[in-house]
Amino acid sequence: MAEKSRADPPAPSSDAQRDDRGRAISVPNSVAASGSLERLAETARDYAAQATAENTNKAYLADWKHFASWCRRRGADPFTPDPQLIGLYITELAAPQDASPALAVSTIERRLSGLAWSYQQRGKPLDRKNPHIATVLAGIKRAHAKPPMQKAPIAPDELLQMVGTLSFSLRDLRDRAILLIGYAGGFRRSEIVTLDVSRDDTMDGKGWIEIEDQGAVVILQTKTGWKEVAIGRGSSDDSCPVHALEQWLHYARIDHGPVFRRVLRDNSKVQDDRLSDKHVARLIKKTMLKAGIRTDVPEKERLALFSGHSLRAGLASYAEADERHVQKQLGHASAEMTRRYQRRRDRFRVNLTKAAGL
């Protein structure tokens, strides 16, 4: 029978997640404890909880739970970072001994990052360069790596068809603004829902919007710092992201706090709660089906093709502008990263074959 310390940890609550992310943060033993210092330690743990994105934290916690369960079934201790054990763990992820499907290389790498993060929070760093881990992972990549599956971009006419399926109820005014702002700004779904009306409105906001005569400026916190995204007004009210945003804020009577919020089912009231980023993906899939886009593809495949990333990929693929402007809008450090998003890029615009005289 496995020791009690080796059992699966219970599913953490939000408070437990926060404490786990700031596990090592506390009042030093060398200092006499006081209410003031305890409050500072609590605030420090809150800051530590915001060091990584919430979705990343949830994924890492799920990775740890899976690894701990795997260890328990084999009578192993998950709390000591053993490179040999972890090498065997990622081997089974790539080549399961049961009938379960093998994980993609990118998922295995994410699992490994999750474990390294969890051990770091416990003050026990994991050496990912250890041969038991590094060489096994290199072999997995060589044997199983495939090009990443890319989500389909949404074309401008398709976006307008999707927007056209929406009414002028509160919920649909909100969803219209989400689609148009998300597309024109080239935003990730997590970036869309973390926007506030003004600076410093909320603790969990990651940016705000400044509406001007010519358009809107979105100031956004990214992984590498702050960036400004300019969204100009469209050629008509029907396609203008700034007009859609103004309409939503006006009729929802929002002048402070989160921009995009939950709406009651009967459209009678806008709630205070910030919208989940999962709503953006669901909205895209729902309006895509309702608009009858890509009916040449079976519905199940269409649902897999389109996601929140389709807005970002759509701008990169269809914006008729210099690549440098697209790169800046998406916040990419290199042109090569931007080109990964350009699903319909003309790869033969420069024909080196002819240039070489052939």
N, C-alpha and C positions, 0 to 999 in steps of 0.2 A: 504494500500500500504506500502511495506517495506521501512524503512528509507534508505537513500542513503548509509550510512555506512555499511548497512547489505547486500548490493548487492555483487554479486560474483566479486572477484578481477579479473582483466584482466589476461590473460595468460602471465606469466613473460618472458621477454627476457633474454638472457644470462647475460646481465649487471644487470637486476633486480634480477636474481637469486643470483648473487654475492653479491649485496647490501643486500638482504634479509638474507643471511647467516652471514653477518657482520653488521647487522642493528644497533647494539648498539655501534659499533666502530666509534668514531669520536674524534675530538679535544675537550678536556675538556672545559667547559664554563669558568672555572677559569683561563684559559690561553689565552693570546691574540693570535688570529688566525694569521697564517703566511703561506706563500706558502710552506715553508719547512715542517711545521707540517701537512698541508693538504696532502702533498705528502706521509708523513709517515702514515697518517690515511688511505690513499688509498692503500698503500702497505700492511698495517695490514688487511684491508678488503680482499685483494687478498689472504693473508695467511689463513684467516678465511674460505674463499671459498674452500680451499684445506684440511680443517680439516676432512671432510668426503668424501667418494668416490663419483665421479660424478653421477654414476647410483643411488646411495643412495639418493643424493640430488634431482635428478629428481623424484624419487619415492615419497619422502617426500613432494615435492611441489605438485605432483598430489594428494596425500592424503589430503593436505590442501584444494585444489580446490574442491575436492569432498565434504568434510565436510562443506565448506562455502556454496556450492550450496544447500546441505541438509538443512542447517540452514535457508537460504533465503526462501526456499519453506515453512518453518514453522514459519516465522516471528521471528526467534531467532537471537541473536547477536553472531557471531562466534569468535569475537575478545577477549572475556572475558572467561577464562578457567573455565567453570562451570561443575563440576563433574557429577551433575545430568543430564545435557544435554548430555554430552558425554556418560554416561551410557545408555541413551535412543538411542543414535546414534549407538553404537556397538550392542545394542539389535536388531535394525532393520537390521544391516549388517548380523546378524546370522539368523534372522527370518523376512525377508522382508514382508511388508504389501501389496506390489503389486506383480506382477507375476515374478519379477526378481529372479534369483537364489541366494541362500544363499552363502555367502563367506566362504572360508575355515578358520579354526581357525588361521592358520599361517598368512593369509592375514589380518584378523582382528587385530592380534597383531602388524603386520607391520603398519597398518593404525593408530593404537594407538601410536606407536612409532613416526610416522610422525607428528601427532598432538602435541605430547610432545616436539618434536624438534622445530616445528614452534613456539609454545608458548615460548620456551626458547629463541629463536632468538628475540622475542619481549619483553624480560625481564619480562615475566609473567609465571613462572614455573607452570606446571600442576602436581597436586598431584595424581599420578597413584595408590597410596595406599588407596585413599579415598574409603570407602565401596561402594559408588554408581558406582565406576568403577571396583575395585578389586573383589568384590563379584559377580558382573554380569559377568565379564570375567571368573572367576572361574567356574561359572555355565555353561557358553557357552562351556568351555573346557570339562567339565564333560559330557555334553549332545551331543556335536558334534565332539569332537576330533577324528581324525583317523590317522593311521600311514602315514607318508609322502610318496608321490609318488616319486619313485626313477627312474632316467633316466638309460637306459640300458648302460652297459659298452661296449666298443669296444674291441674285441679280437685282438691280434697281427695279425693273418692272415686276419681278416676283415680290419684292418687298411691298410695292404699292398694292398689289393684289391682296397680300396678306393684311395690310392696313385696311383695305376696302371691305374686309369681312367684319370689321368692328363697328359697333354702333356708337352713339354718343352718350351712353350711360357713364357713370362715374368710373366703373371698372374699365370700360373700354377706352375712355379718355386717357386713363393711366397707361393702359397697355399700348395704345397708339404712341404715346410719348416714349415709352420704353423702347419700342421697335425702332423708331426714327432717330432718337438720341443715340441709342446703342450702335446703330449702323453708321450714322454720320460721324460719330466720335471714334469709331473703331474700338469700342470698349469691350472688356471682358464682362461677363455677367456679374461677377463679384464687384466690379468697379461701378456698375450701374446702380446697384441697390445700396451701396455705401455712401452715396452722395447726399449731402445736406443742402438746405436752402442757402445758408450763409456760413461763414467761417465760425468755427468753435461752437456750433449749435449743440452737438452731442459728443460724448466721449468715444463712441464707436464709429463715428463718421470718418471716412477716408478722403473726403474732398467736398467741394462746394461749387455752386454755379453762380456766375455773375452775368446777368442778362443785359445786353446793350442794344442800341438801335440797329446795328448791323448783324448782330447775332448773339451768341453766348460764349463765354469763356469758362471752361471747366478746369478748376485747379484740383489736381488729383495726386494723392500719395501713392507712389509705386514702390517696387522692391528696391530701386536704386535712388530714390529721392522724390522730389516734387516735380511735376510737369504741368504745363498749361496746354490745353487742347481747345483750339478755336473752332466753333461750329457756326458757320455762316447760315443766313436765312435761305430757305429754298425758293424755287421759282414760283411756287404757288402755296397757298395755305394748306392744301391737301397733302403736300409732300414736305412741308417745312417742319423740321424737328423743333426749332425754337418756338414756332407758333403752337405746336402740339404741347410742348412743355408749359407754355404760358396758359393755355386752355385748361390743362390739368390742375395746375397750381391755383388758378382762379376759381374754378368750380368746386375744387376740393377744399378751398379755403385754407391753404397751407402757406404760411409765411415764416415758419420756423421749424427746425428739426428735419427728420428724414424727408427726402423728396418723394420717394416711391413707397407707398404704404398699403397695408391690407384694407380691403373694402368689404363691408358686410354683404352677404349673399343677395340681399334685396336691394343693393345699391343705395341704401338710405343713409349710410354714414361711412366716413373715412376714419379708420382707426389710427391710433398713435404708433402701433407696432411697425417697425421697418419690414419691408418685404424680403422674403428669402430669395437667394440667388437661383434656387431651383425653379422658381416661378418663371424666370426668363427662358429657360430651356423648354419648359412645358408650354409656354406661350408660343414660342417659335414652332414647335411641333404641331400644336393645335391649329394655329392660323395657316400653316403650310398645308395641312390636310384639307382644311375648310376652303382654301383658295384653289384647291385642285392642282397644286404644283407637282410636276414630275409624275404624272399619272402613268407613265410608261414603266415605272418601277413599282413592284409590289409594296403594299402599305407598310409591311413590317420592315422592309429594307429602307423605305423612305424615312421612317421614324429613326432608324439608326444613322442615316446620312446627315440629318440636320440636328443641330444642337445650338447652345448659346454661342459657340465659337463661329457659327455660320454668319453672324452679323459682322464680326471682325474680319473674317476671311472674305466676305462680300465686298467690304470697302477696299481691301487690299487688291482684290481681283478686278474690280470694275471701275474704280476711280480713274478717270482719264486725266491724270496729272503726273508731273514729274515724280519719279520714284522716291526722290529725296523728301518730297512733301508727305508722301504716304508713310515713309519710314518714320518721320517726325511725329505724325498723327498717332501711329501705333506705339510710339515710344521704344522702337527697336534700336539697339546699339550698333547694329550692322545692317547693311543692305541685304546680305545673304539671309538673315532671319526674315526680313520682309518678303523676300522672294519665296520663302517656304509657304507663305500665306497666299501667294498669287497663283491660284489654281489654273487660271487661263492665261498666264503670262506667255508671250510669244518668245519661245526659246530659240527660234531661228531668225530673230530680227537681225542679228549679226551672223552672217553665214561665212564661217571661217574656211569652209571647203572651197567656195568660190573665190574668197580672198586669197587663198593659196594657189589659185590658178587652175583648179580642177573643175 
